[in-house]
Amino acid sequence: MIYPRTLLLHLLFGIFFCHNCFSQFNNPISMELGGGGTVLYGDLQNKTLAFGTHIGLDYLFNPFISAGVQGLMGKLQGNDAYGREAHSKFAGANVNIKLRLGQFMAAKNNYSFYMLSHRSVLSYLANFYLGAGIGFIYADVTANRGLNANDFHEGFAGKDFAYEMIIPLNIGIDIPFAYSFRGPMWAVNINYQLGLSSGDNLDGYTNGYSGHRDRMVYLSLGIKRSIGNGLKF
């Protein structure tokens, strides 16, 4: 009979077509935009919250290992009981790598199909990551270093700018959504970044008696979108 034969051909074609769709993860490249709070850990006792934004581009070598570049800008600020106060506008960039927990889970022959059919807690935890990198940061600082005119004490040391190397340490998670036949298209990113600077002037103050360098924390929420050509994982 012609009808059963035609139906069988359609079924075989459908199975073959779906197999090829599920065998491709969406894209190896993703772009991210986000923002969040910044806190400066320097020579000022009171750590006050400021705001920053970032843009990033990541390349996946496999579903769980990536290399990327990130640009960020924003403000840092702080003050203390001695009248010192600093407002710093910063901009920086870094290159980084991230290693996700899924790299140590059971291997999936078809990652795209796994992500489409398994929306369990473990599948989301597979995108939990640790990362590190290296980059630079420039800060334009407005700081109150002197005392009032009636005080004969020496003012505080420091500069109105800083250009320093920075090592970003990242911990975070990507939460994928908007699935297509190729896999996830979008993801929400939650990231905690600790930036270790090579100097001691992000807040405009230097302390010769302290061996600690300035540090900054950036807690961000971002949105990621996959772009580029598809890649088989």
N, CA, C and O of each residue as an XYZ file, in Angstrom:
932
protein
N       0.835     -1.195      0.000
C       0.000      0.000      0.000
C       0.876      1.254      0.000
O       1.918      1.288      0.653
N       0.448      2.282     -0.735
C       1.213      3.521     -0.867
C       1.177      4.321      0.423
O       2.195      4.886      0.825
N       0.012      4.382      1.087
C      -0.139      5.252      2.261
C       0.781      4.860      3.412
O       1.467      5.725      3.955
N       0.823      3.558      3.813
C       1.756      3.173      4.875
C       3.208      3.445      4.499
O       3.998      3.854      5.350
N       3.580      3.220      3.209
C       4.950      3.461      2.797
C       5.292      4.947      2.900
O       6.380      5.311      3.348
N       4.368      5.791      2.487
C       4.588      7.244      2.583
C       4.713      7.679      4.035
O       5.570      8.495      4.375
N       3.843      7.122      4.900
C       3.898      7.454      6.320
C       5.231      7.036      6.928
O       5.812      7.769      7.729
N       5.714      5.857      6.545
C       6.981      5.367      7.061
C       8.131      6.275      6.645
O       9.024      6.565      7.441
N       8.102      6.723      5.385
C       9.146      7.634      4.910
C       9.141      8.946      5.681
O      10.194      9.495      6.007
N       7.933      9.443      5.969
C       7.822     10.683      6.741
C       8.361     10.507      8.160
O       9.033     11.389      8.694
N       8.057      9.359      8.759
C       8.545      9.101     10.112
C      10.065      9.000     10.142
O      10.715      9.555     11.029
N      10.632      8.281      9.159
C      12.087      8.163      9.103
C      12.746      9.515      8.887
O      13.774      9.812      9.495
N      12.162     10.333      8.026
C      12.696     11.671      7.776
C      12.634     12.527      9.037
O      13.560     13.278      9.340
N      11.511     12.397      9.775
C      11.358     13.170     11.007
C      12.375     12.775     12.049
O      12.958     13.633     12.713
N      12.596     11.457     12.200
C      13.584     10.986     13.168
C      14.975     11.478     12.799
O      15.725     11.940     13.658
N      15.321     11.376     11.502
C      16.634     11.831     11.054
C      16.808     13.327     11.271
O      17.867     13.772     11.713
N      15.767     14.111     10.960
C      15.828     15.567     11.102
C      15.980     15.969     12.557
O      16.790     16.839     12.879
N      15.203     15.342     13.448
C      15.287     15.680     14.867
C      16.643     15.301     15.442
O      17.189     16.003     16.293
N      17.183     14.170     14.962
C      18.484     13.750     15.472
C      19.539     14.804     15.172
O      20.370     15.109     16.028
N      19.516     15.371     13.951
C      20.490     16.381     13.593
C      20.286     17.664     14.363
O      21.255     18.346     14.695
N      19.021     18.013     14.659
C      18.775     19.220     15.435
C      19.327     19.080     16.839
O      19.991     19.981     17.351
N      19.045     17.935     17.462
C      19.463     17.759     18.846
C      20.962     17.535     18.970
O      21.511     17.663     20.064
N      21.639     17.201     17.871
C      23.064     16.938     17.973
C      23.895     18.213     17.941
O      25.122     18.151     18.012
N      23.245     19.367     17.834
C      23.985     20.611     17.813
C      23.581     21.491     18.982
O      22.407     21.817     19.157
N      24.590     21.878     19.795
C      24.378     22.912     20.793
C      24.238     24.221     20.050
O      24.725     24.358     18.927
N      23.577     25.180     20.667
C      23.218     26.385     19.927
C      24.408     27.072     19.279
O      24.548     27.006     18.058
N      25.259     27.719     20.033
C      26.406     28.432     19.496
C      27.536     28.432     20.519
O      27.275     28.415     21.722
N      28.794     28.452     20.058
C      29.913     28.453     21.004
C      30.219     29.829     21.577
O      30.953     29.933     22.559
N      29.672     30.884     20.986
C      29.979     32.251     21.408
C      28.758     32.864     22.074
O      27.635     32.700     21.598
N      28.976     33.563     23.164
C      27.879     34.260     23.837
C      28.327     35.660     24.231
O      29.498     35.903     24.526
N      27.362     36.572     24.229
C      27.611     37.960     24.607
C      26.774     38.277     25.834
O      25.649     37.795     25.962
N      27.317     39.087     26.738
C      26.647     39.364     28.008
C      26.649     40.850     28.321
O      27.632     41.553     28.084
N      25.530     41.312     28.858
C      25.405     42.665     29.401
C      24.872     42.547     30.821
O      24.013     41.710     31.097
N      25.378     43.380     31.718
C      24.895     43.290     33.089
C      25.330     44.456     33.941
O      26.022     45.367     33.485
N      24.915     44.408     35.175
C      25.257     45.456     36.126
C      25.071     44.955     37.542
O      24.509     43.884     37.773
N      25.554     45.748     38.488
C      25.423     45.336     39.879
C      26.130     46.275     40.824
O      26.515     47.385     40.455
N      26.296     45.817     42.047
C      26.884     46.635     43.094
C      28.384     46.440     43.213
O      28.903     45.349     42.977
N      29.078     47.516     43.583
C      30.517     47.474     43.807
C      30.832     47.906     45.235
O      30.169     48.782     45.791
N      31.841     47.287     45.814
C      32.323     47.660     47.146
C      33.844     47.681     47.099
O      34.469     46.742     46.605
N      34.437     48.752     47.613
C      35.884     48.908     47.629
C      36.445     48.545     48.998
O      35.974     49.037     50.023
N      37.454     47.682     49.002
C      38.166     47.316     50.224
C      39.579     47.895     50.129
O      40.481     47.297     49.542
N      39.740     49.077     50.725
C      41.024     49.761     50.672
C      41.420     50.289     52.029
O      41.370     49.571     53.027
N      41.819     51.569     52.063
C      42.295     52.181     53.298
C      41.197     52.891     54.082
O      41.457     53.405     55.170
N      39.985     52.929     53.557
C      38.881     53.606     54.227
C      38.026     52.593     54.971
O      37.675     51.543     54.434
N      37.702     52.918     56.196
C      37.032     51.952     57.073
C      35.600     51.668     56.645
O      35.161     50.519     56.693
N      34.866     52.689     56.230
C      33.458     52.517     55.870
C      33.340     52.120     54.405
O      33.697     52.891     53.513
N      32.843     50.925     54.164
C      32.658     50.425     52.805
C      31.238     50.748     52.355
O      30.279     50.193     52.892
N      31.095     51.625     51.393
C      29.772     52.014     50.916
C      29.517     51.425     49.537
O      30.442     51.224     48.750
N      28.262     51.156     49.261
C      27.864     50.501     48.016
C      27.790     51.505     46.872
O      27.232     52.592     47.022
N      28.357     51.132     45.731
C      28.260     51.922     44.507
C      27.758     51.001     43.393
O      27.300     49.892     43.668
N      27.840     51.453     42.138
C      27.236     50.702     41.038
C      28.215     50.584     39.878
O      29.019     51.482     39.630
N      28.131     49.456     39.172
C      28.964     49.231     37.999
C      28.197     48.485     36.918
O      27.142     47.906     37.177
N      28.736     48.504     35.707
C      28.158     47.779     34.574
C      29.274     47.035     33.844
O      30.451     47.365     33.986
N      28.890     46.032     33.068
C      29.896     45.277     32.328
C      29.341     44.754     31.021
O      28.129     44.649     30.833
N      30.249     44.429     30.128
C      29.939     43.743     28.879
C      30.966     42.633     28.711
O      32.139     42.819     29.038
N      30.539     41.484     28.206
C      31.458     40.362     28.095
C      31.221     39.540     26.846
O      30.136     39.564     26.265
N      32.241     38.818     26.443
C      32.166     37.914     25.305
C      32.884     36.631     25.693
O      34.045     36.665     26.101
N      32.194     35.491     25.567
C      32.761     34.199     25.961
C      32.781     33.236     24.782
O      31.898     33.263     23.924
N      33.797     32.391     24.754
C      33.889     31.319     23.766
C      33.960     29.986     24.494
O      34.814     29.784     25.357
N      33.055     29.076     24.141
C      32.998     27.752     24.757
C      33.867     26.769     23.979
O      33.633     26.529     22.794
N      34.871     26.200     24.647
C      35.648     25.125     24.043
C      34.866     23.818     24.081
O      34.969     22.995     23.171
N      34.090     23.636     25.130
C      33.083     22.586     25.227
C      31.975     23.187     26.094
O      32.108     24.338     26.508
N      30.897     22.472     26.388
C      29.811     23.109     27.140
C      30.197     23.641     28.508
O      29.427     24.394     29.104
N      31.379     23.269     29.034
C      31.677     23.612     30.423
C      32.999     24.352     30.638
O      33.312     24.718     31.771
N      33.765     24.576     29.599
C      35.016     25.329     29.703
C      34.977     26.480     28.714
O      34.723     26.279     27.526
N      35.228     27.683     29.202
C      35.155     28.850     28.332
C      36.300     29.809     28.601
O      36.881     29.824     29.687
N      36.612     30.607     27.589
C      37.541     31.729     27.723
C      36.806     32.972     27.261
O      35.997     32.917     26.334
N      37.086     34.090     27.908
C      36.335     35.286     27.563
C      37.090     36.565     27.838
O      38.166     36.571     28.436
N      36.488     37.650     27.381
C      36.976     38.995     27.672
C      35.833     39.761     28.327
O      34.664     39.530     28.017
N      36.172     40.660     29.221
C      35.165     41.448     29.930
C      35.643     42.888     30.054
O      36.800     43.147     30.383
N      34.739     43.814     29.787
C      34.989     45.218     30.046
C      34.010     45.706     31.093
O      32.831     45.356     31.050
N      34.483     46.511     32.032
C      33.594     46.986     33.085
C      33.938     48.423     33.453
O      35.069     48.880     33.289
N      32.927     49.113     33.954
C      33.101     50.484     34.400
C      32.089     50.775     35.495
O      31.069     50.095     35.613
N      32.381     51.785     36.288
C      31.462     52.113     37.370
C      32.105     53.037     38.381
O      33.018     53.797     38.058
N      31.620     52.963     39.606
C      32.097     53.830     40.676
C      32.487     53.007     41.900
O      31.927     51.944     42.167
N      33.459     53.531     42.630
C      33.865     52.997     43.928
C      33.887     54.157     44.915
O      34.228     55.281     44.549
N      33.527     53.889     46.150
C      33.506     54.980     47.124
C      33.683     54.454     48.539
O      33.490     53.269     48.815
N      34.056     55.366     49.427
C      34.244     55.012     50.826
C      34.574     56.240     51.648
O      34.836     57.312     51.101
N      34.560     56.082     52.975
C      34.897     57.176     53.881
C      35.286     56.593     55.233
O      35.180     55.386     55.452
N      35.734     57.456     56.135
C      36.049     56.993     57.481
C      35.866     58.116     58.493
O      35.474     59.227     58.135
N      36.151     57.820     59.754
C      35.913     58.765     60.849
C      36.922     59.898     60.888
O      36.727     60.860     61.630
N      37.998     59.814     60.108
C      39.032     60.850     60.112
C      38.775     61.938     59.068
O      39.625     62.800     58.847
N      37.631     61.901     58.439
C      37.307     62.903     57.435
C      37.742     62.539     56.034
O      37.515     63.298     55.092
N      38.365     61.386     55.892
C      38.765     60.961     54.551
C      37.540     60.467     53.781
O      36.667     59.804     54.340
N      37.491     60.794     52.524
C      36.374     60.391     51.671
C      36.872     60.283     50.244
O      37.663     61.112     49.792
N      36.415     59.269     49.537
C      36.868     59.050     48.169
C      35.706     58.645     47.281
O      34.843     57.859     47.671
N      35.707     59.200     46.075
C      34.775     58.814     45.022
C      35.614     58.519     43.787
O      36.309     59.396     43.274
N      35.545     57.304     43.323
C      36.408     56.847     42.241
C      35.567     56.357     41.062
O      34.682     55.517     41.226
N      35.854     56.892     39.868
C      35.250     56.389     38.638
C      36.275     55.480     37.971
O      37.400     55.896     37.696
N      35.879     54.239     37.714
C      36.845     53.279     37.187
C      36.387     52.687     35.868
O      35.198     52.669     35.548
N      37.359     52.204     35.113
C      37.113     51.445     33.889
C      38.215     50.409     33.773
O      39.366     50.677     34.119
N      37.869     49.237     33.291
C      38.868     48.187     33.193
C      38.466     47.105     32.216
O      37.350     47.102     31.696
N      39.381     46.188     31.972
C      39.126     45.054     31.086
C      39.989     43.888     31.542
O      41.042     44.078     32.150
N      39.531     42.686     31.241
C      40.293     41.492     31.601
C      39.988     40.355     30.652
O      38.953     40.338     29.985
N      40.901     39.409     30.603
C      40.656     38.126     29.936
C      40.548     37.081     31.035
O      41.230     37.171     32.056
N      39.689     36.091     30.824
C      39.426     35.141     31.900
C      39.060     33.776     31.359
O      38.699     33.631     30.191
N      39.156     32.785     32.215
C      38.693     31.437     31.902
C      37.726     31.005     32.998
O      37.840     31.432     34.147
N      36.774     30.155     32.627
C      35.794     29.639     33.585
C      35.678     28.128     33.414
O      35.654     27.610     32.297
N      35.607     27.444     34.534
C      35.438     25.990     34.559
C      34.152     25.678     35.294
O      33.979     26.061     36.450
N      33.226     24.964     34.605
C      31.910     24.676     35.165
C      31.848     23.279     35.771
O      32.593     22.376     35.390
N      30.941     23.133     36.721
C      30.821     21.884     37.466
C      30.477     20.714     36.561
O      30.862     19.580     36.845
N      29.759     20.972     35.475
C      29.377     19.904     34.560
C      30.549     19.165     33.951
O      30.388     18.041     33.477
N      31.725     19.771     33.954
C      32.915     19.114     33.424
C      33.248     17.858     34.214
O      33.886     16.946     33.687
N      32.825     17.802     35.470
C      33.143     16.669     36.333
C      31.959     15.730     36.522
O      32.054     14.752     37.264
N      30.850     16.018     35.860
C      29.695     15.124     35.917
C      29.805     14.095     34.806
O      30.714     14.150     33.978
N      28.861     13.146     34.797
C      28.860     12.108     33.772
C      28.769     12.737     32.393
O      27.958     13.636     32.167
N      29.600     12.266     31.472
C      29.626     12.826     30.128
C      28.297     12.595     29.420
O      27.678     11.539     29.553
N      27.878     13.594     28.674
C      26.645     13.492     27.898
C      27.021     13.445     26.419
O      27.678     14.357     25.916
N      26.604     12.379     25.715
C      26.923     12.278     24.298
C      26.218     13.348     23.481
O      26.712     13.769     22.435
N      25.080     13.778     23.956
C      24.326     14.805     23.248
C      23.908     15.859     24.256
O      22.840     15.753     24.859
N      24.734     16.870     24.443
C      24.492     17.879     25.471
C      23.215     18.662     25.194
O      22.458     18.956     26.119
N      22.968     19.002     23.933
C      21.778     19.785     23.604
C      20.507     19.037     23.982
O      19.594     19.616     24.571
N      20.447     17.740     23.641
C      19.267     16.955     23.981
C      19.134     16.822     25.492
O      18.027     16.841     26.030
N      20.272     16.686     26.174
C      20.250     16.586     27.636
C      19.654     17.847     28.250
O      18.821     17.758     29.151
N      20.070     19.021     27.774
C      19.567     20.275     28.317
C      18.091     20.469     27.997
O      17.359     21.080     28.776
N      17.656     19.953     26.856
C      16.255     20.090     26.473
C      15.351     19.171     27.284
O      14.209     19.526     27.575
N      15.848     17.999     27.649
C      14.992     17.001     28.279
C      15.205     16.859     29.778
O      14.454     16.142     30.439
N      16.217     17.531     30.329
C      16.489     17.430     31.756
C      16.542     18.829     32.368
O      17.560     19.516     32.291
N      15.448     19.230     32.966
C      15.404     20.537     33.639
C      15.515     20.331     35.148
O      14.833     21.006     35.919
N      16.358     19.416     35.563
C      16.492     19.092     36.978
C      17.474     20.049     37.640
O      18.129     20.856     36.979
N      17.560     19.938     38.965
C      18.501     20.771     39.719
C      19.929     20.489     39.266
O      20.730     21.415     39.133
N      20.255     19.218     39.028
C      21.609     18.860     38.628
C      21.989     19.476     37.292
O      23.134     19.888     37.105
N      21.038     19.545     36.354
C      21.353     20.124     35.055
C      21.663     21.605     35.175
O      22.474     22.133     34.414
N      21.022     22.282     36.128
C      21.337     23.695     36.344
C      22.655     23.850     37.095
O      23.434     24.756     36.799
N      22.911     22.971     38.066
C      24.166     23.035     38.808
C      25.369     22.765     37.909
O      26.490     23.157     38.233
N      25.140     22.099     36.787
C      26.231     21.854     35.850
C      26.825     23.150     35.329
O      27.964     23.163     34.862
N      26.069     24.245     35.401
C      26.535     25.538     34.913
C      27.094     26.423     36.020
O      27.354     27.605     35.794
N      27.280     25.865     37.210
C      27.964     26.580     38.292
C      29.461     26.576     37.988
O      30.011     25.536     37.626
N      30.124     27.717     38.131
C      31.511     27.806     37.686
C      32.410     28.565     38.659
O      31.954     29.327     39.512
N      33.707     28.321     38.488
C      34.783     29.096     39.101
C      35.660     29.618     37.976
O      35.805     28.967     36.941
N      36.245     30.794     38.178
C      37.068     31.356     37.124
C      38.109     32.318     37.647
O      38.035     32.785     38.784
N      39.081     32.608     36.800
C      40.137     33.564     37.133
C      40.629     34.201     35.848
O      40.396     33.689     34.753
N      41.312     35.324     35.996
C      41.815     36.013     34.824
C      42.883     37.021     35.180
O      43.431     37.015     36.283
N      43.171     37.898     34.213
C      44.139     38.968     34.419
C      43.740     40.145     33.542
O      43.241     39.959     32.432
N      43.961     41.354     34.041
C      43.574     42.527     33.284
C      44.140     43.788     33.901
O      45.137     43.749     34.621
N      43.495     44.902     33.612
C      43.942     46.184     34.144
C      42.729     46.993     34.578
O      41.602     46.711     34.171
N      42.970     47.994     35.402
C      41.918     48.899     35.844
C      42.493     50.309     35.952
O      43.610     50.507     36.431
N      41.713     51.276     35.499
C      42.080     52.687     35.636
C      41.024     53.359     36.500
O      39.828     53.165     36.285
N      41.461     54.144     37.473
C      40.536     54.833     38.368
C      40.869     56.316     38.414
O      42.020     56.703     38.614
N      39.845     57.140     38.228
C      39.951     58.591     38.369
C      39.330     58.945     39.716
O      38.121     58.804     39.903
N      40.160     59.406     40.656
C      39.752     59.510     42.056
C      39.596     60.965     42.489
O      40.438     61.814     42.196
N      38.506     61.228     43.187
C      38.333     62.487     43.902
C      38.365     62.162     45.387
O      37.474     61.485     45.901
N      39.409     62.652     46.083
C      39.602     62.277     47.487
C      39.906     63.506     48.335
O      40.566     64.443     47.885
N      39.417     63.485     49.554
C      39.717     64.521     50.541
C      40.878     64.026     51.401
O      40.690     63.196     52.290
N      42.091     64.547     51.127
C      43.285     64.075     51.838
C      43.771     65.046     52.909
O      44.478     64.635     53.829
N      43.408     66.318     52.811
C      43.897     67.293     53.761
C      42.977     67.430     54.961
O      41.849     66.937     54.952
N      43.465     68.099     55.986
C      42.673     68.397     57.165
C      42.253     69.858     57.107
O      42.625     70.571     56.175
N      41.498     70.304     58.070
C      41.033     71.686     58.026
C      42.188     72.661     58.285
O      43.252     72.258     58.756
N      41.975     73.929     57.977
C      43.040     74.936     58.002
C      43.614     75.150     59.392
O      44.754     75.598     59.509
N      42.881     74.852     60.434
C      43.351     75.065     61.804
C      44.107     73.870     62.376
O      44.572     73.902     63.515
N      44.223     72.819     61.571
C      44.908     71.610     62.034
C      46.308     71.575     61.432
O      46.462     71.718     60.219
N      47.319     71.390     62.255
C      48.706     71.441     61.799
C      49.265     70.053     61.472
O      50.454     69.907     61.188
N      48.409     69.049     61.513
C      48.877     67.703     61.199
C      49.073     67.549     59.686
O      48.505     68.287     58.881
N      49.890     66.573     59.342
C      50.153     66.289     57.933
C      48.924     65.650     57.284
O      48.198     64.888     57.921
N      48.705     65.972     56.011
C      47.590     65.369     55.285
C      47.889     63.913     54.939
O      48.945     63.383     55.286
N      46.944     63.277     54.251
C      47.080     61.865     53.907
C      47.693     61.721     52.519
O      47.413     62.521     51.627
N      48.530     60.700     52.338
C      49.203     60.470     51.060
C      48.266     59.770     50.088
O      47.364     59.032     50.486
N      48.501     60.019     48.799
C      47.712     59.368     47.769
C      47.767     60.136     46.467
O      48.353     61.216     46.392
N      47.152     59.570     45.441
C      47.107     60.191     44.119
C      45.662     60.258     43.637
O      44.774     59.581     44.155
N      45.460     61.103     42.623
C      44.118     61.287     42.074
C      43.808     60.317     40.943
O      42.775     60.444     40.287
N      44.676     59.364     40.712
C      44.425     58.368     39.673
C      45.160     57.081     40.029
O      46.090     57.076     40.834
N      44.724     56.010     39.418
C      45.395     54.719     39.584
C      45.300     53.951     38.272
O      44.242     53.907     37.645
N      46.397     53.355     37.866
C      46.424     52.475     36.700
C      47.151     51.213     37.143
O      48.371     51.213     37.307
N      46.397     50.144     37.334
C      46.955     48.973     37.990
C      46.534     47.684     37.297
O      45.496     47.627     36.639
N      47.349     46.662     37.454
C      46.966     45.318     37.030
C      45.962     44.769     38.035
O      46.030     45.064     39.229
N      45.036     43.973     37.536
C      44.032     43.391     38.421
C      43.820     41.926     38.065
O      43.834     41.552     36.892
N      43.624     41.108     39.084
C      43.334     39.683     38.910
C      41.898     39.439     39.362
O      41.625     39.487     40.561
N      40.969     39.176     38.434
C      39.586     38.897     38.819
C      39.380     37.422     39.141
O      39.767     36.550     38.363
N      38.777     37.151     40.279
C      38.382     35.797     40.669
C      36.863     35.737     40.641
O      36.196     36.537     41.297
N      36.313     34.793     39.885
C      34.872     34.727     39.670
C      34.268     33.452     40.232
O      34.875     32.382     40.191
N      33.069     33.592     40.752
C      32.241     32.452     41.132
C      30.806     32.811     40.756
O      30.328     33.901     41.071
N      30.123     31.887     40.080
C      28.780     32.238     39.629
C      28.058     31.074     38.990
O      28.492     29.925     39.077
N      26.953     31.390     38.348
C      26.128     30.374     37.695
C      25.400     30.992     36.512
O      24.957     32.139     36.569
N      25.282     30.219     35.442
C      24.449     30.573     34.293
C      23.163     29.764     34.371
O      23.200     28.545     34.533
N      22.034     30.439     34.255
C      20.732     29.766     34.294
C      20.102     29.893     32.917
O      19.555     30.947     32.595
N      20.161     28.838     32.082
C      19.677     28.938     30.709
C      18.152     28.952     30.628
O      17.461     28.390     31.478
N      17.650     29.609     29.584
C      16.216     29.598     29.292
C      16.038     29.861     27.797
O      17.021     30.010     27.070
N      14.796     29.919     27.341
C      14.474     30.140     25.920
C      15.150     29.083     25.046
O      16.012     29.399     24.226
N      14.749     27.835     25.232
C      15.362     26.723     24.517
C      14.866     26.647     23.079
O      13.687     26.867     22.802
N      15.783     26.331     22.169
C      15.432     26.051     20.787
C      15.786     24.592     20.506
O      16.209     23.873     21.412
N      15.617     24.149     19.260
C      15.979     22.782     18.912
C      17.487     22.557     19.013
O      17.936     21.413     19.088
N      18.267     23.630     19.014
C      19.715     23.509     19.130
C      20.207     23.617     20.570
O      21.389     23.403     20.836
N      19.330     23.941     21.483
C      19.748     24.114     22.866
C      19.363     25.480     23.392
O      18.596     26.193     22.745
N      19.881     25.867     24.561
C      19.516     27.146     25.156
C      20.021     28.321     24.326
O      21.136     28.297     23.805
N      19.184     29.347     24.211
C      19.534     30.557     23.467
C      19.934     31.700     24.389
O      20.777     32.521     24.028
N      19.342     31.760     25.569
C      19.575     32.837     26.517
C      19.938     32.248     27.879
O      19.661     31.082     28.157
N      20.553     33.060     28.711
C      20.853     32.643     30.081
C      20.922     33.866     30.981
O      21.354     34.942     30.569
N      20.488     33.676     32.212
C      20.689     34.680     33.255
C      21.977     34.326     33.980
O      22.191     33.170     34.347
N      22.825     35.309     34.183
C      24.096     35.088     34.861
C      24.124     35.815     36.198
O      23.806     37.002     36.277
N      24.505     35.096     37.241
C      24.734     35.685     38.566
C      26.200     35.454     38.897
O      26.661     34.313     38.901
N      26.939     36.529     39.177
C      28.385     36.402     39.338
C      28.900     37.258     40.497
O      28.493     38.405     40.682
N      29.802     36.663     41.263
C      30.533     37.384     42.313
C      31.984     37.468     41.876
O      32.642     36.447     41.681
N      32.477     38.684     41.723
C      33.854     38.890     41.275
C      34.655     39.640     42.334
O      34.258     40.712     42.791
N      35.778     39.061     42.711
C      36.731     39.709     43.601
C      37.921     40.139     42.764
O      38.604     39.302     42.174
N      38.173     41.446     42.709
C      39.286     41.975     41.939
C      40.461     42.318     42.841
O      40.355     43.189     43.705
N      41.577     41.635     42.638
C      42.788     41.868     43.423
C      43.709     42.782     42.625
O      44.231     42.376     41.587
N      43.915     44.009     43.095
C      44.733     44.965     42.354
C      46.196     44.841     42.755
O      46.519     44.345     43.834
N      47.072     45.301     41.869
C      48.508     45.233     42.131
C      49.001     46.427     42.933
O      50.155     46.443     43.362
N      48.144     47.433     43.145
C      48.555     48.640     43.845
C      47.671     48.967     45.027
O      46.867     48.148     45.474
N      47.836     50.195     45.529
C      47.143     50.608     46.753
C      46.555     52.012     46.593
O      46.603     52.826     47.515
N      45.992     52.284     45.390
C      45.516     53.650     45.189
C      44.142     53.723     44.529
O      43.771     54.774     44.006
N      43.379     52.626     44.542
C      42.038     52.676     43.951
C      41.133     53.646     44.695
O      40.198     54.197     44.113
N      41.407     53.858     45.979
C      40.608     54.792     46.764
C      41.281     56.157     46.911
O      40.773     57.025     47.621
N      42.422     56.351     46.242
C      43.106     57.630     46.324
C      43.987     57.795     47.535
O      44.534     58.876     47.755
N      44.140     56.752     48.328
C      44.976     56.808     49.531
C      45.983     55.673     49.502
O      45.670     54.559     49.081
N      47.194     55.966     49.951
C      48.218     54.936     50.098
C      48.665     54.883     51.549
O      48.813     55.909     52.213
N      48.873     53.677     52.018
C      49.262     53.464     53.412
C      50.577     52.701     53.435
O      50.619     51.500     53.171
N      51.661     53.422     53.757
C      52.972     52.798     53.760
C      53.167     51.787     54.864
O      54.122     51.012     54.826
N      52.283     51.777     55.850
C      52.413     50.854     56.984
C      51.616     49.562     56.771
O      51.658     48.653     57.600
N      50.907     49.497     55.678
C      50.082     48.314     55.413
C      50.613     47.573     54.197
O      50.964     48.187     53.189
N      50.670     46.261     54.297
C      51.103     45.456     53.168
C      49.959     45.003     52.287
O      50.170     44.252     51.335
N      48.748     45.448     52.589
C      47.575     45.016     51.839
C      47.349     45.897     50.616
O      47.486     47.119     50.686
N      47.005     45.274     49.506
C      46.637     45.994     48.294
C      45.131     46.225     48.296
O      44.383     45.554     49.007
N      44.705     47.183     47.489
C      43.269     47.444     47.393
C      42.574     46.293     46.675
O      43.149     45.642     45.803
N      41.334     46.062     47.058
C      40.507     45.033     46.440
C      39.123     45.614     46.179
O      38.681     46.537     46.863
N      38.460     45.064     45.193
C      37.089     45.485     44.918
C      36.215     44.266     44.678
O      36.664     43.255     44.137
N      34.972     44.378     45.085
C      33.983     43.325     44.872
C      32.927     43.849     43.912
O      32.462     44.983     44.034
N      32.556     43.003     42.955
C      31.510     43.345     41.990
C      30.520     42.187     41.945
O      30.830     41.117     41.421
N      29.335     42.405     42.494
C      28.267     41.405     42.487
C      27.268     41.810     41.421
O      26.636     42.861     41.522
N      27.123     40.976     40.393
C      26.376     41.404     39.208
C      25.301     40.411     38.790
O      25.345     39.224     39.111
N      24.345     40.948     38.065
C      23.291     40.183     37.406
C      23.341     40.541     35.932
O      23.295     41.717     35.571
N      23.435     39.522     35.074
C      23.564     39.780     33.650
C      22.652     38.907     32.821
O      22.052     37.952     33.315
N      22.559     39.254     31.546
C      21.789     38.473     30.586
C      22.726     38.097     29.442
O      23.436     38.949     28.907
N      22.724     36.808     29.067
C      23.625     36.310     28.039
C      22.818     35.827     26.838
O      21.729     35.274     26.988
N      23.372     36.045     25.639
C      22.730     35.620     24.402
C      23.764     34.919     23.535
O      24.847     35.455     23.298
N      23.433     33.721     23.061
C      24.356     32.997     22.194
C      24.336     33.607     20.797
O      23.278     33.965     20.280
N      25.508     33.718     20.196
C      25.634     34.281     18.855
C      26.626     33.434     18.071
O      27.268     32.548     18.636
N      26.755     33.697     16.777
C      27.734     33.002     15.957
C      27.172     31.754     15.322
O      25.967     31.507     15.362
N      28.058     30.966     14.733
C      27.673     29.735     14.046
C      27.557     28.579     15.025
O      28.254     28.535     16.039
N      26.678     27.654     14.714
C      26.476     26.506     15.577
C      27.714     25.623     15.658
O      28.508     25.571     14.719
N      27.874     24.939     16.768
C      29.017     24.051     16.977
C      28.526     22.765     17.613
O      27.728     22.798     18.550
N      28.985     21.656     17.124
C      28.590     20.373     17.706
C      29.399     20.104     18.956
O      30.625     20.216     18.952
N      28.708     19.750     20.023
C      29.385     19.299     21.241
C      29.136     17.806     21.363
O      29.603     17.178     22.313
